[in-house]
Amino acid sequence: MAAMAKKLNPLMLKGAELAKAQQPRLIRYWNIAKVEFAPPGLADGPQISKGFRQAIDYKRIPSLTMKQVIINGFVCAEIFVLYHIGRIVGKRSLVGFSKIEGCNSFSAMKKT
């Protein structure tokens, strides 16, 4: 047991040094994450609704550049793929829904 402790001690010291060296990066990341991952507040409401109105504005479609059209296409494809990945994760199966014992979807419809 003592031999194992002697071998682990340098590793623990090395880990502490690495953690101390990464501390400025972690502080910077945390400060950025607090701003970027914060939910929208009430003051952001008008800006969000303006963004939705601009996204639905069909009059500006002919003025879009090909680059903007391709970017919008990729965004739509990303949303489509993430939606279906979420469905698969929610179903816990690639095909069909998993059966839960004791639960019959038609039991509520049967008249007794």
N, C-alpha and C positions, 0 to 999 in steps of 0.2 A: 504494500500500500504506500509506503514511504517512497519507493522508487517511482511509482506512478505520479505521486505528487511532485517529485523533482522534475519529471518530464513535462508535466502540465504547467508548472510555474512560469517557464519562459514563454509558453504560448499565451498564457493569460496576460503577461506583461506586454507582449507584442499586440494583443487585441486591445488593450487599454491605450497603447500608443496610437494605434490606428483610429480608434474612436475619437481620441483627442485631436488628431490631425484632421479628421473629417468634420469636426464640430462647426467650423465657419460655413462650410457648404450646407450642412444640415440646417443651420440657422437661416441662411439665405433662402433655401428651399421652403422652409416653413413660412417665412414671411411672404413669399410669392404665393404659396398654396392657400394661405388665409384669404388673400385677395381674389385669386382666380376661382377657387372652389366655393366661395360664399354664395348663398342663394340670393336671387335678385330681391331688392327691397322695394318699398312702395314708390320711391322716387324713380325707379327704373321702368315703371309701368308705361309712361308715354313713349319712351324710346323703344320698348318691346313692341307695342302696338304699331308704331311707325314702321318697324322692321317687317312685321307681318303684312302690313298694307303694301309695302314695296315688293315683297315676295310674290304677292298675288296680282300686282299691277301688270296687266297684259299689254298695255300700250308701250312699255319699254322693251318688250321682247325683240322687236326688229332692230333695236339699237345696240343689242348686246354683241360683244366681240366673240369670236370663236373660242377664245380662251375661257371666257366667262361661261359660255354654254357647256364646254367640256367640264369645267369645275362644278357647275350645278348638276351635271349628269352624274359625276362621281359622288357628290353629296347624296343625291337621291338613291344611287346604288348602295352606298354605305348604310343609309337608313333602312333600306329594304333588307339587306343582309343581316344587319344587327337585329331587326325585328324577328326574322326567322330563326336566328340563333337563340334569341330569347324564348321563342316558342318551343324550340327543341329542349332547351334547358328546363323550361317550366313543365314540359311533358315528361321529362326524364327518359325520353325515348326518341329515337329518330323517326319511327313510324308508329302512329296510333298513340293512344293514351294508356297509361298504366292502369291496371285494374286494382281497385282497393277492395279488400275482402269485406263483406258485409254491406257493401254499397252497390245498389242497383239503380241505374238511372231511370228505369221504367217503373220502379216500385211506387213512386209518387203518383203515377198516372193510373195505376190499377185501382179499380173500385172493388171494395170488399163488401 
